[in-house]
Amino acid sequence: MSKFRLDEIDHQILDMLIDNTRVPFTDIAKKLLISAGTVHVRVKKMEDAGIIQGSSLTLDYEKLGYSFIAYVGIFLHNTSQTKFVLERINNIPFVTVAHVTTGKFNIFCKIRAKNTRHAKEVIFLIDDIEGVYRTESMISLEESINDKKRLMHTIFKDL
């Protein structure tokens, strides 16, 4: 598959969508002095090329009562159990991110919970999965940086 080429208009459209995925195409068109139809066609082409994959919603978890964040490193009995364990982890809704890793852990997860008691329950659910040898947890004191926008803007500047 050939690399999709982005021009300056595409970059500007992406910059605006990165900052606010809900911005109307008519607003983008007015700012760029192009038609809303042109914006629509360009976004559709970027979706078809796989550059844009849906849109996302950002929640304030603290306001929803889920301000507790912990990271859980998972040790497996055998690496061959990775897929099985990930399938079980995927059934725990409080695990928001899971990575297969090299180094100390086989799998590394981020969990969101209401409080320490709730986090303990989630960690025990992970511990109870067949194939999990043990876990090691770290409590996040503060999520100081969580900004995908900076990376996306940098990537698009480099294209």
Rosetta constraint file for C-alpha pairs under 8 A:
AtomPair CA 4 CA 49 HARMONIC 6.84 0.50
AtomPair CA 6 CA 10 HARMONIC 5.55 0.50
AtomPair CA 6 CA 11 HARMONIC 6.61 0.50
AtomPair CA 6 CA 159 HARMONIC 7.24 0.50
AtomPair CA 7 CA 11 HARMONIC 6.35 0.50
AtomPair CA 8 CA 12 HARMONIC 6.21 0.50
AtomPair CA 9 CA 13 HARMONIC 6.15 0.50
AtomPair CA 9 CA 32 HARMONIC 7.66 0.50
AtomPair CA 10 CA 14 HARMONIC 6.11 0.50
AtomPair CA 10 CA 42 HARMONIC 6.96 0.50
AtomPair CA 11 CA 15 HARMONIC 6.03 0.50
AtomPair CA 11 CA 156 HARMONIC 6.36 0.50
AtomPair CA 11 CA 157 HARMONIC 7.73 0.50
AtomPair CA 12 CA 16 HARMONIC 6.35 0.50
AtomPair CA 12 CA 32 HARMONIC 7.86 0.50
AtomPair CA 13 CA 17 HARMONIC 6.25 0.50
AtomPair CA 13 CA 28 HARMONIC 6.81 0.50
AtomPair CA 13 CA 39 HARMONIC 7.41 0.50
AtomPair CA 13 CA 43 HARMONIC 7.97 0.50
AtomPair CA 14 CA 18 HARMONIC 5.90 0.50
AtomPair CA 15 CA 19 HARMONIC 6.43 0.50
AtomPair CA 15 CA 153 HARMONIC 6.56 0.50
AtomPair CA 16 CA 20 HARMONIC 6.25 0.50
AtomPair CA 16 CA 21 HARMONIC 7.67 0.50
AtomPair CA 16 CA 23 HARMONIC 7.57 0.50
AtomPair CA 16 CA 28 HARMONIC 7.23 0.50
AtomPair CA 17 CA 21 HARMONIC 4.52 0.50
AtomPair CA 17 CA 22 HARMONIC 7.27 0.50
AtomPair CA 17 CA 23 HARMONIC 6.69 0.50
AtomPair CA 18 CA 149 HARMONIC 6.21 0.50
AtomPair CA 18 CA 152 HARMONIC 7.47 0.50
AtomPair CA 18 CA 153 HARMONIC 7.84 0.50
AtomPair CA 19 CA 149 HARMONIC 7.05 0.50
AtomPair CA 21 CA 55 HARMONIC 6.32 0.50
AtomPair CA 21 CA 56 HARMONIC 7.32 0.50
AtomPair CA 23 CA 27 HARMONIC 6.76 0.50
AtomPair CA 23 CA 28 HARMONIC 7.25 0.50
AtomPair CA 24 CA 28 HARMONIC 6.65 0.50
AtomPair CA 25 CA 29 HARMONIC 6.03 0.50
AtomPair CA 25 CA 36 HARMONIC 5.50 0.50
AtomPair CA 25 CA 39 HARMONIC 6.16 0.50
AtomPair CA 25 CA 40 HARMONIC 6.78 0.50
AtomPair CA 26 CA 30 HARMONIC 6.19 0.50
AtomPair CA 26 CA 35 HARMONIC 7.49 0.50
AtomPair CA 26 CA 36 HARMONIC 4.96 0.50
AtomPair CA 27 CA 31 HARMONIC 6.34 0.50
AtomPair CA 28 CA 32 HARMONIC 6.19 0.50
AtomPair CA 28 CA 36 HARMONIC 7.47 0.50
AtomPair CA 28 CA 39 HARMONIC 7.33 0.50
AtomPair CA 29 CA 33 HARMONIC 5.63 0.50
AtomPair CA 29 CA 34 HARMONIC 4.86 0.50
AtomPair CA 29 CA 35 HARMONIC 5.28 0.50
AtomPair CA 29 CA 36 HARMONIC 5.06 0.50
AtomPair CA 29 CA 38 HARMONIC 7.83 0.50
AtomPair CA 29 CA 39 HARMONIC 6.38 0.50
AtomPair CA 30 CA 34 HARMONIC 6.55 0.50
AtomPair CA 30 CA 35 HARMONIC 7.51 0.50
AtomPair CA 30 CA 36 HARMONIC 7.99 0.50
AtomPair CA 34 CA 38 HARMONIC 6.62 0.50
AtomPair CA 34 CA 39 HARMONIC 7.49 0.50
AtomPair CA 35 CA 39 HARMONIC 6.63 0.50
AtomPair CA 36 CA 40 HARMONIC 6.18 0.50
AtomPair CA 37 CA 41 HARMONIC 6.14 0.50
AtomPair CA 38 CA 42 HARMONIC 6.11 0.50
AtomPair CA 39 CA 43 HARMONIC 6.08 0.50
AtomPair CA 40 CA 44 HARMONIC 6.07 0.50
AtomPair CA 41 CA 45 HARMONIC 6.19 0.50
AtomPair CA 42 CA 46 HARMONIC 6.28 0.50
AtomPair CA 43 CA 47 HARMONIC 6.13 0.50
AtomPair CA 43 CA 52 HARMONIC 7.71 0.50
AtomPair CA 44 CA 48 HARMONIC 6.08 0.50
AtomPair CA 45 CA 49 HARMONIC 6.11 0.50
AtomPair CA 46 CA 50 HARMONIC 6.23 0.50
AtomPair CA 46 CA 51 HARMONIC 5.22 0.50
AtomPair CA 46 CA 52 HARMONIC 5.65 0.50
AtomPair CA 47 CA 51 HARMONIC 5.81 0.50
AtomPair CA 47 CA 52 HARMONIC 4.63 0.50
AtomPair CA 47 CA 53 HARMONIC 6.10 0.50
AtomPair CA 47 CA 54 HARMONIC 7.85 0.50
AtomPair CA 48 CA 52 HARMONIC 7.99 0.50
AtomPair CA 60 CA 64 HARMONIC 6.66 0.50
AtomPair CA 61 CA 65 HARMONIC 6.24 0.50
AtomPair CA 61 CA 66 HARMONIC 5.02 0.50
AtomPair CA 61 CA 67 HARMONIC 5.69 0.50
AtomPair CA 62 CA 66 HARMONIC 5.27 0.50
AtomPair CA 62 CA 67 HARMONIC 4.30 0.50
AtomPair CA 63 CA 67 HARMONIC 7.86 0.50
AtomPair CA 65 CA 114 HARMONIC 5.67 0.50
AtomPair CA 66 CA 112 HARMONIC 6.04 0.50
AtomPair CA 66 CA 113 HARMONIC 5.05 0.50
AtomPair CA 66 CA 114 HARMONIC 4.36 0.50
AtomPair CA 66 CA 115 HARMONIC 7.45 0.50
AtomPair CA 67 CA 112 HARMONIC 6.98 0.50
AtomPair CA 67 CA 113 HARMONIC 6.68 0.50
AtomPair CA 67 CA 114 HARMONIC 6.18 0.50
AtomPair CA 67 CA 115 HARMONIC 7.48 0.50
AtomPair CA 68 CA 112 HARMONIC 5.69 0.50
AtomPair CA 68 CA 113 HARMONIC 5.04 0.50
AtomPair CA 68 CA 114 HARMONIC 5.72 0.50
AtomPair CA 68 CA 115 HARMONIC 5.50 0.50
AtomPair CA 68 CA 116 HARMONIC 7.22 0.50
AtomPair CA 68 CA 119 HARMONIC 7.64 0.50
AtomPair CA 68 CA 140 HARMONIC 7.52 0.50
AtomPair CA 69 CA 110 HARMONIC 7.08 0.50
AtomPair CA 69 CA 111 HARMONIC 5.74 0.50
AtomPair CA 69 CA 112 HARMONIC 4.82 0.50
AtomPair CA 69 CA 113 HARMONIC 6.41 0.50
AtomPair CA 69 CA 139 HARMONIC 6.29 0.50
AtomPair CA 69 CA 140 HARMONIC 5.37 0.50
AtomPair CA 69 CA 141 HARMONIC 7.92 0.50
AtomPair CA 70 CA 110 HARMONIC 5.92 0.50
AtomPair CA 70 CA 111 HARMONIC 5.36 0.50
AtomPair CA 70 CA 112 HARMONIC 6.70 0.50
AtomPair CA 70 CA 119 HARMONIC 7.44 0.50
AtomPair CA 70 CA 137 HARMONIC 6.72 0.50
AtomPair CA 70 CA 138 HARMONIC 5.56 0.50
AtomPair CA 70 CA 139 HARMONIC 4.38 0.50
AtomPair CA 70 CA 140 HARMONIC 5.40 0.50
AtomPair CA 71 CA 108 HARMONIC 7.11 0.50
AtomPair CA 71 CA 109 HARMONIC 5.54 0.50
AtomPair CA 71 CA 110 HARMONIC 4.56 0.50
AtomPair CA 71 CA 111 HARMONIC 6.20 0.50
AtomPair CA 71 CA 137 HARMONIC 5.63 0.50
AtomPair CA 71 CA 138 HARMONIC 5.13 0.50
AtomPair CA 71 CA 139 HARMONIC 6.39 0.50
AtomPair CA 71 CA 140 HARMONIC 7.29 0.50
AtomPair CA 72 CA 108 HARMONIC 5.76 0.50
AtomPair CA 72 CA 109 HARMONIC 5.06 0.50
AtomPair CA 72 CA 110 HARMONIC 6.35 0.50
AtomPair CA 72 CA 111 HARMONIC 7.51 0.50
AtomPair CA 72 CA 123 HARMONIC 7.58 0.50
AtomPair CA 72 CA 135 HARMONIC 6.43 0.50
AtomPair CA 72 CA 136 HARMONIC 5.62 0.50
AtomPair CA 72 CA 137 HARMONIC 4.44 0.50
AtomPair CA 72 CA 138 HARMONIC 6.44 0.50
AtomPair CA 73 CA 105 HARMONIC 5.47 0.50
AtomPair CA 73 CA 106 HARMONIC 7.47 0.50
AtomPair CA 73 CA 107 HARMONIC 6.00 0.50
AtomPair CA 73 CA 108 HARMONIC 4.52 0.50
AtomPair CA 73 CA 109 HARMONIC 6.39 0.50
AtomPair CA 73 CA 135 HARMONIC 5.50 0.50
AtomPair CA 73 CA 136 HARMONIC 5.02 0.50
AtomPair CA 73 CA 137 HARMONIC 6.23 0.50
AtomPair CA 74 CA 105 HARMONIC 5.52 0.50
AtomPair CA 74 CA 106 HARMONIC 5.88 0.50
AtomPair CA 74 CA 107 HARMONIC 5.06 0.50
AtomPair CA 74 CA 108 HARMONIC 6.03 0.50
AtomPair CA 74 CA 109 HARMONIC 7.83 0.50
AtomPair CA 74 CA 132 HARMONIC 6.86 0.50
AtomPair CA 74 CA 133 HARMONIC 7.67 0.50
AtomPair CA 74 CA 134 HARMONIC 6.22 0.50
AtomPair CA 74 CA 135 HARMONIC 4.57 0.50
AtomPair CA 74 CA 136 HARMONIC 6.58 0.50
AtomPair CA 75 CA 104 HARMONIC 7.97 0.50
AtomPair CA 75 CA 105 HARMONIC 5.35 0.50
AtomPair CA 75 CA 106 HARMONIC 5.44 0.50
AtomPair CA 75 CA 107 HARMONIC 6.97 0.50
AtomPair CA 75 CA 132 HARMONIC 6.04 0.50
AtomPair CA 75 CA 133 HARMONIC 5.41 0.50
AtomPair CA 75 CA 134 HARMONIC 5.34 0.50
AtomPair CA 75 CA 135 HARMONIC 5.96 0.50
AtomPair CA 76 CA 81 HARMONIC 7.16 0.50
AtomPair CA 76 CA 82 HARMONIC 7.49 0.50
AtomPair CA 76 CA 106 HARMONIC 6.34 0.50
AtomPair CA 76 CA 131 HARMONIC 5.66 0.50
AtomPair CA 76 CA 132 HARMONIC 4.56 0.50
AtomPair CA 76 CA 133 HARMONIC 4.89 0.50
AtomPair CA 76 CA 134 HARMONIC 7.12 0.50
AtomPair CA 77 CA 81 HARMONIC 7.65 0.50
AtomPair CA 77 CA 131 HARMONIC 5.57 0.50
AtomPair CA 77 CA 132 HARMONIC 6.16 0.50
AtomPair CA 77 CA 133 HARMONIC 5.21 0.50
AtomPair CA 78 CA 82 HARMONIC 7.67 0.50
AtomPair CA 78 CA 131 HARMONIC 7.15 0.50
AtomPair CA 79 CA 106 HARMONIC 7.07 0.50
AtomPair CA 81 CA 85 HARMONIC 6.11 0.50
AtomPair CA 81 CA 131 HARMONIC 6.15 0.50
AtomPair CA 82 CA 86 HARMONIC 6.05 0.50
AtomPair CA 82 CA 100 HARMONIC 7.90 0.50
AtomPair CA 82 CA 106 HARMONIC 7.61 0.50
AtomPair CA 82 CA 107 HARMONIC 7.84 0.50
AtomPair CA 83 CA 87 HARMONIC 6.18 0.50
AtomPair CA 84 CA 88 HARMONIC 6.52 0.50
AtomPair CA 85 CA 89 HARMONIC 6.12 0.50
AtomPair CA 85 CA 129 HARMONIC 6.71 0.50
AtomPair CA 85 CA 130 HARMONIC 7.25 0.50
AtomPair CA 85 CA 131 HARMONIC 6.76 0.50
AtomPair CA 85 CA 132 HARMONIC 7.39 0.50
AtomPair CA 86 CA 90 HARMONIC 6.00 0.50
AtomPair CA 86 CA 98 HARMONIC 7.85 0.50
AtomPair CA 87 CA 91 HARMONIC 6.88 0.50
AtomPair CA 88 CA 92 HARMONIC 7.23 0.50
AtomPair CA 88 CA 129 HARMONIC 6.97 0.50
AtomPair CA 89 CA 95 HARMONIC 7.03 0.50
AtomPair CA 89 CA 126 HARMONIC 6.76 0.50
AtomPair CA 90 CA 95 HARMONIC 7.29 0.50
AtomPair CA 92 CA 122 HARMONIC 7.73 0.50
AtomPair CA 92 CA 125 HARMONIC 7.94 0.50
AtomPair CA 94 CA 111 HARMONIC 5.43 0.50
AtomPair CA 94 CA 112 HARMONIC 5.34 0.50
AtomPair CA 94 CA 113 HARMONIC 6.51 0.50
AtomPair CA 94 CA 122 HARMONIC 7.11 0.50
AtomPair CA 95 CA 109 HARMONIC 6.61 0.50
AtomPair CA 95 CA 110 HARMONIC 5.84 0.50
AtomPair CA 95 CA 111 HARMONIC 4.35 0.50
AtomPair CA 95 CA 112 HARMONIC 6.58 0.50
AtomPair CA 96 CA 109 HARMONIC 7.45 0.50
AtomPair CA 96 CA 110 HARMONIC 5.76 0.50
AtomPair CA 96 CA 111 HARMONIC 5.61 0.50
AtomPair CA 96 CA 112 HARMONIC 6.91 0.50
AtomPair CA 97 CA 109 HARMONIC 5.41 0.50
AtomPair CA 97 CA 110 HARMONIC 5.07 0.50
AtomPair CA 97 CA 111 HARMONIC 7.17 0.50
AtomPair CA 98 CA 107 HARMONIC 6.68 0.50
AtomPair CA 98 CA 108 HARMONIC 5.63 0.50
AtomPair CA 98 CA 109 HARMONIC 4.28 0.50
AtomPair CA 98 CA 110 HARMONIC 6.54 0.50
AtomPair CA 99 CA 107 HARMONIC 5.49 0.50
AtomPair CA 99 CA 108 HARMONIC 5.18 0.50
AtomPair CA 99 CA 109 HARMONIC 6.36 0.50
AtomPair CA 100 CA 106 HARMONIC 5.86 0.50
AtomPair CA 100 CA 107 HARMONIC 4.52 0.50
AtomPair CA 100 CA 108 HARMONIC 6.51 0.50
AtomPair CA 101 CA 105 HARMONIC 6.36 0.50
AtomPair CA 101 CA 106 HARMONIC 5.38 0.50
AtomPair CA 101 CA 107 HARMONIC 5.59 0.50
AtomPair CA 101 CA 108 HARMONIC 6.73 0.50
AtomPair CA 102 CA 106 HARMONIC 6.50 0.50
AtomPair CA 111 CA 119 HARMONIC 7.60 0.50
AtomPair CA 111 CA 122 HARMONIC 7.95 0.50
AtomPair CA 112 CA 119 HARMONIC 7.40 0.50
AtomPair CA 113 CA 118 HARMONIC 5.70 0.50
AtomPair CA 113 CA 119 HARMONIC 5.28 0.50
AtomPair CA 113 CA 122 HARMONIC 7.93 0.50
AtomPair CA 114 CA 118 HARMONIC 5.86 0.50
AtomPair CA 114 CA 119 HARMONIC 7.26 0.50
AtomPair CA 115 CA 119 HARMONIC 6.18 0.50
AtomPair CA 116 CA 120 HARMONIC 6.09 0.50
AtomPair CA 117 CA 121 HARMONIC 6.48 0.50
AtomPair CA 118 CA 122 HARMONIC 6.39 0.50
AtomPair CA 119 CA 123 HARMONIC 6.11 0.50
AtomPair CA 120 CA 124 HARMONIC 6.07 0.50
AtomPair CA 121 CA 125 HARMONIC 6.28 0.50
AtomPair CA 122 CA 126 HARMONIC 6.46 0.50
AtomPair CA 123 CA 127 HARMONIC 6.15 0.50
AtomPair CA 123 CA 135 HARMONIC 7.89 0.50
AtomPair CA 124 CA 128 HARMONIC 6.11 0.50
AtomPair CA 125 CA 129 HARMONIC 6.81 0.50
AtomPair CA 126 CA 132 HARMONIC 7.58 0.50
AtomPair CA 127 CA 132 HARMONIC 6.07 0.50
AtomPair CA 127 CA 133 HARMONIC 7.62 0.50
AtomPair CA 127 CA 134 HARMONIC 6.30 0.50
AtomPair CA 127 CA 135 HARMONIC 6.58 0.50
AtomPair CA 128 CA 132 HARMONIC 7.21 0.50
AtomPair CA 147 CA 151 HARMONIC 7.63 0.50
AtomPair CA 148 CA 152 HARMONIC 6.29 0.50
AtomPair CA 149 CA 153 HARMONIC 6.07 0.50
AtomPair CA 150 CA 154 HARMONIC 6.20 0.50
AtomPair CA 151 CA 155 HARMONIC 6.11 0.50
AtomPair CA 152 CA 156 HARMONIC 6.21 0.50
AtomPair CA 153 CA 157 HARMONIC 6.25 0.50
AtomPair CA 154 CA 158 HARMONIC 6.41 0.50
AtomPair CA 155 CA 159 HARMONIC 6.52 0.50
